[in-house]
């Protein structure tokens, strides 16, 4: 990759991952999962996992890092939805 391409990819990865952190943090602190769609987060996590694989296949480390972090956060939120969502019904 060229310098500009790497810079744009890294900046995009940082911004998109950082934008997801406040939602994850709020969910972890409050354990309020009522507004979280199990279907949406399941599809989202699958999509992020595929982006992670794509990044690995290309050896595009900004894609790998961003999607690895985002996948971990999405899976934790899914776990919380399954655990705490049932309790509050």
Contact map, one row per residue, 1 for C-alpha under 8 A:
11101100000000000000000000000000000000000000000000000000000000000000000000000000000000000
11111100000000000000000000000000000000000000000000000000000000000000000000000000000000000
11111110000000000000000000000000000000000000000000000000000000000000000000000000000000000
01111111000000000000000000000000000000000000000000000000000000000000000000000000000000000
11111111100000000000000000000000000000000000000000000000000000000000000000000000000000000
11111111110000000000000000000000000000000000000000000000000001000000000000000000000000000
00111111111000000000000000000000000000000000000000000000000000000000000000000000000000000
00011111111100000000000000000000000000000000000000000000000000000000000000000000000000000
00001111111110000000000000000000000000000000000000000000000001100000000000000000000000000
00000111111111000000000000000000000000000000000000000000000001100000000000000000000000000
00000011111111100000000000000000000000000000000000000000000000000000000000000000000000000
00000001111111110000000000000000000000000000000000000000000000000000000000000000000000000
00000000111111111000000000000000000000000000000000000000000001101110000000000000000000000
00000000011111111100000000000000000000000000000000000000000000000100000000000000000000000
00000000001111111110000000000000000000000000000000000000000000000000000000000000000000000
00000000000111111111000000000000000000000000000000000000000000000100000000000000000000000
00000000000011111111100000000000000000000000000000000000000000000110110000000000000000000
00000000000001111111110000000000000000000000000000000000000000000000000000000000000000000
00000000000000111111110000000000000000000000000000000000000000000000000000000000000000000
00000000000000011111111100000000000000000000000000000000000000000000010000000000000000000
00000000000000001111111110000000000000000000000000000000000000000000000010000000000000000
00000000000000000111111111000000000000000000000000000000000000000000000000000000000000000
00000000000000000001111111100000000000000000000000000000000000000000000000000000000000000
00000000000000000001111111110000000000000000000000000000000000000000000011001000000000000
00000000000000000000111111111000000000000000000000000000000000000000000000000000000000000
00000000000000000000011111111110000000000000000000000000000000000000000000000000000000000
00000000000000000000001111111111100000000000000000000000000000000000000000001000000000000
00000000000000000000000111111110000000000000000000000000000000000000000000001001000000000
00000000000000000000000011111110000000000000000000000000000000000000000000000000000000000
00000000000000000000000001111111000000000000000000000000000000000000000000000000000000000
00000000000000000000000001111111100000000000000000000000000000000000000000000001000100000
00000000000000000000000000100111111000000000000000000000000000000000000000000000000100000
00000000000000000000000000100011111100000000000000000000000000000000000000000001100110000
00000000000000000000000000000001111100000000000000000000000000000000000000000000000010000
00000000000000000000000000000001111110000000000000000000000000000000000000000000000000000
00000000000000000000000000000000111111001000000000000000000000000000000000000000100000000
00000000000000000000000000000000001111111000000000000000000000000000000000000000000000000
00000000000000000000000000000000000111111100000000000000000000000000000000000100100000000
00000000000000000000000000000000000011111110000000000000000000000000000000000000000000000
00000000000000000000000000000000000011111111000000000000000000000000000000000000000000000
00000000000000000000000000000000000111111111100000000000000000000000000001000100000000000
00000000000000000000000000000000000001111111110000000000000000000000000000000100000000000
00000000000000000000000000000000000000111111111000000000000000000000000000000000000000000
00000000000000000000000000000000000000011111111100000000000000000000000001000000000000000
00000000000000000000000000000000000000001111111110000000000000000000001001100000000000000
00000000000000000000000000000000000000000111111111000000000000000000000000000000000000000
00000000000000000000000000000000000000000011111111100000000000000000000000000000000000000
00000000000000000000000000000000000000000001111111110000000000000010011000000000000000000
00000000000000000000000000000000000000000000111111111000000000000011001000000000000000000
00000000000000000000000000000000000000000000011111111100000000000000000000000000000000000
00000000000000000000000000000000000000000000001111111110000000110010000000000000000000000
00000000000000000000000000000000000000000000000111111111000000110011000000000000000000000
00000000000000000000000000000000000000000000000011111111100000010000000000000000000000000
00000000000000000000000000000000000000000000000001111111110000000000000000000000000000000
00000000000000000000000000000000000000000000000000111111111111110000000000000000000000000
00000000000000000000000000000000000000000000000000011111111110010000000000000000000000000
00000000000000000000000000000000000000000000000000001111111100000000000000000000000000000
00000000000000000000000000000000000000000000000000000111111100000000000000000000000000000
00000000000000000000000000000000000000000000000000000011111110010000000000000000000000000
00000000000000000000000000000000000000000000000000000011111111110000000000000000000000000
00000000000000000000000000000000000000000000000000000011001111111000000000000000000000000
00000100110010000000000000000000000000000000000000000010000111111100000000000000000000000
00000000110010000000000000000000000000000000000000110010000111111110000000000000000000000
00000000000000000000000000000000000000000000000000111011001111111111000000000000000000000
00000000000010000000000000000000000000000000000000000000000011111111100000000000000000000
00000000000011011000000000000000000000000000000000000000000001111111110000000000000000000
00000000000010001000000000000000000000000000000110110000000000111111111000000000000000000
00000000000000000000000000000000000000000000000010010000000000011111111100000000000000000
00000000000000001000000000000000000000000000000000000000000000001111111110000000000000000
00000000000000001001000000000000000000000000000100000000000000000111111111000000000000000
00000000000000000000000000000000000000000000100110000000000000000011111111100000000000000
00000000000000000000000000000000000000000000000000000000000000000001111111110000000000000
00000000000000000000100100000000000000000000000000000000000000000000111111111000000000000
00000000000000000000000100000000000000001001100000000000000000000000011111111100000000000
00000000000000000000000000000000000000000000100000000000000000000000001111111110000000000
00000000000000000000000000000000000000000000000000000000000000000000000111111111000000000
00000000000000000000000100110000000000000000000000000000000000000000000011111111100000000
00000000000000000000000000000000000001001100000000000000000000000000000001111111110000000
00000000000000000000000000000000000000000000000000000000000000000000000000111111111000000
00000000000000000000000000010010100000000000000000000000000000000000000000011111111110000
00000000000000000000000000000000100101000000000000000000000000000000000000001111111111000
00000000000000000000000000000000000000000000000000000000000000000000000000000111111111000
00000000000000000000000000000000000000000000000000000000000000000000000000000011111111100
00000000000000000000000000000011100000000000000000000000000000000000000000000001111111110
00000000000000000000000000000000110000000000000000000000000000000000000000000001111111111
00000000000000000000000000000000000000000000000000000000000000000000000000000000111111111
00000000000000000000000000000000000000000000000000000000000000000000000000000000001111111
00000000000000000000000000000000000000000000000000000000000000000000000000000000000111111
00000000000000000000000000000000000000000000000000000000000000000000000000000000000011111
